[in-house]
Amino acid sequence: MRRNLYLILLLTIAFTAGVKAQTVSGTVSNDTEPLSGANIKIEGKKLETSTDKDGHFELKLEAGSYNLIISYIGYNQFTRKISLTKDQQLNLETVLKATNTMDEVAVVSSRKPGKISEIPGTVWIIDNARLQEQIKGGVSLKEALGKLIPGLDAGSEGRSSFGQNLRGRNVLVMIDGVSLNSTRANARQFDSVDPFNIERIEVLSGASSLYGGGATGGIINIITKKGQEGPLAFTSEAGVRSGLQQKSDHDVRFAQSISGGSDNFKGRIGIAYQKNNAAFDATNKQIFTDVTQTDLQYNQSFDIFANTEFKLSPKQTLKVNAQYYNSGYAGTRDLFLGTNYSIVTNPATNPNVLEMRDGFTSSVKPQSSRASINADYHAADILGGQDLYIQGSSRNEKFSFHPFPALARDAFEPAKSFYYSGSTVQSTRYSALKLVLSKQWSAFNLTYGVDADNEAFRGDQTMFNIAQAFASGGLINNGIATVPRYPGVNINSLSGFMQAQWNLTSKLTLSGGVRQQRMYVKVGDIVGINAMAAIVYGRGQTATPIPGGKSNYDVNLLNGGLVYKISAPEQVWVNFAQGFTLADPAKYYGQGTYKLNGTNWDLVKSTSVSNSPLTGLKTNQLETGWRHRSKVINAQVAAFYSWSDKDMQTDLTTFSVQVLDRKQRNFGAEGSLAVNLSNGLEIGGNGLYIKSQFKDGDSWKLQTIGNISTSKAVAFIGWSNKIIGFKAQAFRSFDTKDYLDNKFKGYTTLDLLGNVKLPLGRLSFGVQNLLNKEYQTIWSQRAQVLYKGLGNPALYYYNGRGRTYNLTYTINY
């Protein structure tokens, strides 16, 4: 991690030294608001820039006459002739008019930039304005995405995104095309970057064969903000969030960025800090700490993101990103579980014993930390007119979890089973090299390439002084030993892919491709956690390890689709795609039954590579959809059906992953509608209807509570002009249940968002849960089923946050 910090410092010095002065500036807007990300370039020159969040741009030119070209996806291009004299400072205000075309470009669907109008699939673009409207109004990233992406499940209010699937299946999350997923499914992909450093988000709903494992439900690609050409430009941001009921209910955040550069070099560094305190529900009661997946009370996060771009030649560019992210608990208040962990160890304990108390200490505290660097090289018109894309990336990440009581079970002498206290720390090293070539003929495009990556995982557990932990009800946790919790896993992957697109006519486009992926998995030896815990606490001295081993996987994935352009702004499509995921080897292997023989724990039965080889899960998906985008209406709807021959679920006793030889399927529809009226009024919404099932004999049953997704709907109405804007949005999660009649109780919340332009900067505001409605989060309801064998359900009862106010002040200078 220290090496990555040095790289960030070098990048800071480099781009600061390359800054030059400004000669032309201005703003770009539509009829009602600034346009962020509009492209400004000079005709005939390799000189361009883009607008910031307030629609502002700066561009350096030599004295002379030029054609200035301003463009923005969905708007008519604007050209203006300008003449500049020496040292002249020219300021322009440009208003673009919306077009009726769908020429917006996305990378997520085909590994290269491509027009959405030619993509046979459901693509969602969350632009900077819509994302920041939510974030600056006080909505967290995972909650905002759950409201903005129709097919994505509602986000939790804690640290983890466990169970937040896309179309009911795993979602591959990336930053600038680099995967954040790993085979150790820790569900912290959204605890990875501060929204201050996000420019926009591209989403591909449904299975994808182009990016390899993990994308059975779709892809979310987080695209970070880039540096802008011109002199140093700064953005400062400060915010506060509070329920205004308790003195401890105040969260603060600060962020600062600096960007600038020249025609040949530009860069940006963004630094964001957030400090959370307590959170309270609608009854003004503090929400319990999540002792399973951890939450964000008393949490502080720090994100440094450096982004640079070098123009090596008129046809070659090199982009380098480096990041250090740290988000962790920084408080002394936590959940008291009753003396001697009575809420866990004694079923008759009154749930009222649970309360938030001061005095928490721990050798291991909940935390997510990540250091990464990646480089993207692009060369145009080489090897016979092809585009070459090369990406190299590396990241180290470490996740630690909340101290938690667990039961070490003795299958042969149940009376000698005992509770202990521990906290896991999981580390992953990931590196990848990806090469893509693309060739465009008049009506045909071929994209092909090779992906290679390596992932190394290690998971340890710190055991705490059991007497202190029990006597304090879980508040005092002093480590006495650190032991392996999961077997070490090393995975090497090598894949080749090819994707073709053929414009059969001016209206009909055919696309299809294949990916061949080979994975080499090595699992280390490990002593099962029950035997290891017994040894740490004095029962036995040695144990027979569960043997590891090696396994290989060959997977072929196909996709194919047709797009028909009804008109310039309107298309329909049909698409078939396959995706692949490998069940978590760390939670599949390393499970064993032991019997004490003298001072050694003998291994009686185990899940190992030799006797229970892990199989992958291939998902097939068929979808059809329609989309329309014009100045007034932006709409998209798709129906989908996905199926697999195998299913995964979590064992509620051992929490190991099980791969079941039974069919599963998800089917439903997702859609979105936004209507923009000329008077600044906007109205619309989005929604997901989904059914998740598995086959039992000859009948289909509702999926288990750990895997099932809920249907949802969002509706909004807003009004804005260049000075002020308001939006009211309602979110509804619908009731659902699994085949055992475990239920998700739906809920409805109403938020109010807005902003006002001040003489200097812009003030954004928000009120979440405006009606102060009491509700239980989806994760809380899921946790009460998943962890029901470990304690009273009241321990996992997490109410949603009550009415909460947020103010954010942003200034660009």
PyMOL commands that set and color helices and strands:
alter all, ss='L'
color gray80, all
select helices_A, chain A and resi 2-17+116-118+128-136+141-148+195-197+339-345+351-353+414-416+466-471+529-536+585-588+778-786+788-790+793-796
alter helices_A, ss='H'
color red, helices_A
select strands_A, chain A and resi 24-29+39-42+48-50+56-59+64-71+78-84+90-95+105-106+114-115+122-126+171-175+178-179+198-205+218-224+230-242+250-261+265-275+299-313+316-329+333-336+355-358+361-362+367-382+386-400+404-408+418-440+444-464+476-477+479-503+508-523+542-543+549-567+570-582+591-597+600-607+616-629+633-644+647-650+657-660+664-676+681-696+699-702+712-720+724-733+736-737+743-744+747-757+762-768+804-812
alter strands_A, ss='S'
color yellow, strands_A
deselect
rebuild
show_as cartoon
